[in-house]
Amino acid sequence: MGDKKKDLIPILAIALFLVIIIILCVVRLGERKKNESRQDAAAAESVEMIYAQETTAESGEVSLERKESASVASEEESTETETESQTVSMQEESVENQLPAGKEKTGNQKTGTGVRTISGNDPLAAAEGVNKTNEEMLMEMSGYWEQDNMEAVRDLAHLAWFMKMSASIADEDTFYYYGERNAQGQPEGTGIACYADNEYYYGQWSQGKREGTGEWVKYYVYYDDDTVSDRAYTLHMYMGEWADDLPNGSGQEHYELDLSQAAKKDRYLQNVIGSFQDGMYSGEMYLTTLNWDGNQEEWNGMAEGGVWSPYGAATNKKEVPVCQDVDDDANYLWILVRNNKDRGIDELMP
């Protein structure tokens, strides 16, 4: 009996050894699958959707969504009372001396149903069959932007697959991002972002916000179902200092125009150079305007927190002179008194 037990010992030892080997193989296989999953997740996150967080009530600031709602409600309440006076004032104001308003914020243009066309053609149709990821596209654009080759950036932005990438973004608080990140995964350092409505930003970031120096650009695309009557503007850009995701500090706002689309006798804002505060003009400002006939004019002005400082008393209670002609001290740009507020880069202000 004792001899039989002795014979079983090596058999049990071999069995135990085999069990240990099987357990080790299973553990290693599990670790390998975890590592592969982590690598796949890291690759997928290189270009991801970054969602802006709504400001909390404790901060004392109003969230973007609430500001828009409040603005819409305020405009609806005041429409009936102001319509008549606005019509009279605009008739009294001289076309030659009217301060150009620039291009107002258009919002997301993906409205309506069906395919949106330009001259009857779907501008996104050519994107079908182009197998480029968002990461590849933003990497390509970033390279040209780093070289200050803005012609190439413009060409890319008008390609069907770039337009399709922008059109896939649901709202103005969402964007695709490619670039450096901090330990929390937020954009930090240098990077490029694509927003809705053919808007892009390239420059510095901090904790997920545009901070430092950078350039924002919007390329206008007009569809057949747009109700926009003035299609002279082709590009809107800001280059300069940023803080808290908005233009803050020294910078330049710039428009490019197609004068063949300009309305007769109209004057267009072309450049605004100076200081900005949360996207609004604030400080000494230098402006250039471009008339429908190609005549360019230069102006000086002073603003504080988006309000132009008058150069003198108003000729009436409805309008004031706010910018002075560089070459003619007696010539001014005028603005309606009730419109002299929140003057700045409309498409970047919340």
Order of alpha helices (4+ residues) and beta strands (2+ residues): alpha-beta-alpha-alpha-alpha-alpha-beta-beta-beta-beta-beta-beta-beta-beta-beta-beta-beta-beta-beta
